[in-house]
């Protein structure tokens, strides 16, 4: 009997201890980790074990026991569901919140935006300024960069779809470019599949180039199909495009903001005043609307257009009408200097 009483007493003590430990554990997982009021960076590589993840949290600067944290991961039953990635442990993060974040893969993301109408150099500059984006492309010349992306011999101009791209802290800018390139491939193909019968551009490449010109010429979105209509008409009858943005693109860094008559008369591959047809490459990154306009031009007899000063354009079918429109909308405005 005495033995039985002793055994019961021991079991009761163990039960009380277990309940106490359970209550303590519940309290601990709900208490914020001590990060010394700083946001900590936590990088988890693929294949990292739960025990190593617990140690990585402590190594990142959290004032906690890796052993206790590892025990929590194991007891949760979710230790094998934690995902690799780049995370931030903000002040106030509890072990419970940390586990949820790792299981859900809630990485700390940044964004970089490619703007419609930007040229390749502007895209490069945006990537270089992006927060916590690894600049793997910085030392690469254009041809080497495109080879890295799996497009050797392809120029980068026009190849990256304008959009806002999210990335994990420390991600490579090449990964962002890869996504932007694939997105452009998709949108270009979708536009091409929806092209009108008899459109003047005869290939995906020509459609991309024309779309980039439409993008640069458009001040008001509703005018895109009409501007494309003008260029499609000119291409169909063999008339030179005579579009200033291509000349400006060909000048590159030599362009100082003033387009002069000498620039229009000086031949280069992108001068559509001196050369017929489309230029050899796109001149910017066209968006979805410009891609569609290039292959779905408005049905118009117009061969000319001129900016009205409010972002829109006036369209004319004859040179006389165009000259009158120039006198009306640009009287006193010098667009080309002698």
Buried (B, 14 or more C-beta within 10 A) or exposed (E): EEEEEEEEEEEEEEEEEEEEEEEEBEEBBEEEBEBEEEEBBBBBEEEBEBBBBBBBBBEBBBEBEBEBBBBBBBEBEBBEBBBBBBBBBBEEBBBBBBBBBBBEBBBBBBEBEBBBBBBBEBBBEBBEEBEBBBBBBEEBEBBEBBBBBEBEEBBBBBBBBBBEBEBBBEBBBBBBBBBBBBBBBEBBEEBBEEBEEEBBBEEBBBBBBBBBBBBBBBEBEEBBBBBBBBBBBBBEEEEBBBBBBBBBBBBEEEBEEEBBEEBBEBEBEBBBBBBEEBBEBBBBBBBBBBBBBBBBBBEBEBBBBBBBEEEBBBBBBEEEBBEBBBEEBBEEEEEEEE
